[in-house]
Structure formats: structure tokens, C-alpha cells
Amino acid sequence: MNARYESAKEVYAKLGIDTEAALAKLQNTRISMHCWQADDVHGFEGTGALSGGIQTTGNYPGLPRTPDEVFADLDKALSLIPGSHKINVHANYAIAEPGEVIDRDTIEPRHFKRWVEFAKAHNCGLDFNPTFFSHPKAAGLTLTSPDEDIRNFWIRHGIACIRISEHFARETGFPCLMNIWIGDGFKDVPADRMGPRMRYMDSIDKILSCGYDKSLVYVALESKVFGIGVEAYTAGSAEFTLSYAMSRHLTPLMDNGHYHPTEVVSDKIPALLCFNDRIALHITRGIRWDSDHVVAYDDETKEMMKEVVRCNALDRVFLATDYFDASINRVAALVIGMRNVQKAILTALLLPNEKLKELQDNGEFTKLLALQEENKLLPVGAVWDEFCTRNNVPAGSEWFKDIEDYEKNVQLLRK
């Protein structure tokens, strides 16, 4: 152990904090790293530009063009992130056989064979997401469509995704979180707000009626305030998705970029944990709106992880990253975001949380504030570096040299 860590360990010990226990908990915490940052959400279907209320900005060189290149980039990212994690896969990353034509409603577990192989090779679990966007039948509405043919197509897609999620869980040995998000909505004020939501409810009911092993698959429902082209109304609002998830005993999922700018998800976490055995988080960084910037070690990221730790819920919250930034090196973006979530978790684990709760309960608010402020300068960095060293990944900013070499020798050679 290095001298910096030993010194930090003593500092924390004086506060009654066991750094070794904190490191052990962090080691056992898996975060689901989203595959779609690797290639700007393009997937392997060749459908072109994104549609359905989302957008990736930037044109940084080195974009992976094939499954092999995507897997190579994910492999490089994982090599620079301490611990063992999960990979979050979207349905548009299905891999067809040469000459085979598949559509979203006919995808099968075999189309994700390489994802399973990759996960097993890296001791990773797999999470899954139906892709209700960037498709000819997603030009308008999907699960809320008044067109029965369109709606049934997407219902079949949802059922296919449940089967794939079950396969992921059986193959990897880790439960699979399958998250449903749709961008259905209207650009201008609608004449009927309830009708699309009733169709959405009916559609999800039909997807879930296919039957699945609930010990293997946790189905989540994600909300959004608005998207590009659906600024006035989204069917999957926070109120709708939360009400539906809780009424059907599903897993509520919160993306901290999917709320009004003055709302914070950190305050919502303990509220939902009062009523749900499990919840899920998509961790991102919105600037002014749901802009999906790379996760930073910022106040809200730290506050969200504080609430997860303070509620003793590291084993009750599915943690995942979700952003897509094409203006910077895409592999570096994955590494930065994942490491920052881990740093925020470690920061929370290294707080005297029981002491702070005691001060609050006793009404000692002056001392509470004083200690909260002093805690901000505790030597968490030394403990983080020790965690990286124990996991055989570069500590500090040393990892970026690997990115520079990889960019020069691999990514920039993609022409």
C-alpha cells in the first residue's frame, strides 16, 4: 500500500470510517456501461441518422463502423475502468448473419451471441433496451400509435426483447434489467393527452402478458419531459411511467436528464426506495436540457450516490450510465463517465453518514453543516488511487496515455 493511502486511511479512521470496508463495497458494485456511446447510437442496422426525439452532436474521428470495432473500443474502455461491471445493450445492436434480413420484431437471442460471448469473457452482466426509435415505423408514434399495425409491430418488438433479456440473464448469471423508453409525443399542444397514454398502457400490458421469469428479468419504465420534435407533450411522462411501474410492480427508472431543469433525482431516490424493492438510475449530465453530456464528478452525481449509499441501497439500485457525446474521443467518454460514477460512490462510502444522521435527528444543524463542509476536503483521491492500483488499472490521469496511444494506433486508422 502506498504512503498516501496509509495517511488517508488514518484520517478516515479518526472519523470512524473503515476505508477497507468502503473499498470492498465499491469492488462489489457493478455499473452498467452503455454500449451506444461507442458509436453515437448508430447500432448495426445501417439505418442512418437518429430519429425519435434524440440527437448526437459532434464528428470526432475514429467512429467504429463494425461490430469488431465496437467490441474493440468497449474492451479498451473496460481495461481502464476498475472493477467488474455490466454492458447495457440496445436492440439495434443485433448482429444478423451474412445475407440475413431481420427487423426489430423478429430479433432473437442468437442475434446477440457475440454480446454474450463478450460479456462472459469480461465477467460482465448484460442489460437490455428495446429500440423504439430510428426506424421507418418510428417516424411518428410507436406504442401509442392509433395505427394498430404500427402498434402491434412494436409490441412484438417488446416481447422479442423480453426473450433476449431472459437469455442474457441465463447465459451470464446476472439478472438483466430491460428498460422501456419511447419518444412518443407531439411537437405542439395536443388535442388529446389521455388517449395516447391509454394506448401506451395497453401496449405495455400486452408486452408483459407474454410471461417471463421475474427472477431473471427486471422490466423498467423510463420517463422523459420532452425531446426534439416532441417539445409540447410526451406520453411517457414522469407521472405516467411511475404510476404504471408501481401499479404493475415493475422497476421505476429515473434518468437524471429527463426532468425539469430545477428537479434533482437525488431527492427522488429515497422517496422511491420507501415503496420499491428495486429502482434503476440512468446517470447522465444535462446542461440546460437533456443534452446527455459525459457524467462528471459534479454535485448532483455525488448527491445521487450519497442517497444510494445512505439508504443502504447499493444492492437495490440498478446503476447505469447513459450519454452520447461525439465531440470527443468516444472511448475516453466511456472511461471518464464510468470512473466518475465510481468516484461518487466511493465519496459517499467515505462519509460519516451515521454521525451526520445523528446530528440531524438531534437538531444540531450548525454542527451538521460544519461537518458536511469539512468533509468535502477529506482525502478521497488517495483512496481512489489505491482502488485503481488494486484493480490493475492506471490511477489518476495516467489512463489517458492509453487513450492517446489507442487513438493514434487504432481509431485514427479507421478511414
Buried (B, 14 or more C-beta within 10 A) or exposed (E): EEEBBEEBBEBBEEBEBEBEEBBEBBBEBBBBBBBBBBBBBBBBBEBEEBBBBBBBEEEBEBBBEEBEBBBBBBEBBBBBBBBBBBBBBBBBBBBEEEEEEBBBBEBEBEBBEBBBEBBEEBBBBBBBBBBBBBBEBBEEBBBBBEEEEBBBBBBBBBBBBBBBBBBBBEBBEBBBBBBBBBBBBBBEEBEEEEEBBEBBBBBBEBBBEEEBEEEBBBBBBBBBBBBBBBBEBBBBBBEBBBBBBBEEEBBBBBBBBBBEEEBBBBEBBEEBBEEBEBBBBBBBBBEEEBBBBBBBBEEBBBBBBBBBBBBEBBEBBBBBBBBBBBEEBBBBBBBBBBBBBBBBBBBBBBBBBEBBEEBEEEEEEEEBEEBEEEBEEBBBBBBBBBBBBBBEBBBEEEBBEBBEEBBEEBBEEEE
